[in-house]
């Protein structure tokens, strides 16, 4: 029975080379490969540049206001308020420890440690 089933599966896959299910499988594998690559290298160059840009905006905010307590809905720069909120959330996750409730902080790893130190130094 196993041999017959294998032959039937093989003949079906040979006859259906242009079916949707056959074409989706390589795409799924490609998506899995992309996902695994992202996990190995979480910080793209564009992400690092964007993070540094927000960091510089936060430094300017601190120079003007004397603190880093940017409101979440900071009208002159709404993205900065959201970014600061996200950094606080990621820092709290790091303080709780990796793996807590299955969550991982973006401050883990060497790049994350560097970022955390920059933000801690700012206040």
Residue pairs with C-beta under 8 A, 6 or more apart in sequence:
13 22
16 22
42 106
42 109
42 111
43 51
43 111
48 111
51 115
54 79
54 80
54 83
55 115
55 118
55 119
57 77
57 80
58 68
58 70
58 80
58 83
58 84
58 122
59 122
61 68
61 70
61 77
61 80
62 68
62 122
62 123
67 123
68 84
68 122
68 123
70 80
70 81
70 84
71 81
72 81
72 82
72 84
72 85
73 81
74 80
74 81
87 119
90 105
90 106
90 107
91 105
91 107
91 116
91 119
93 100
93 103
93 104
93 105
93 107
94 105
94 107
94 108
94 112
94 116
96 103
98 104
98 105
98 108
105 112
106 112
106 115
107 113
107 115
107 116
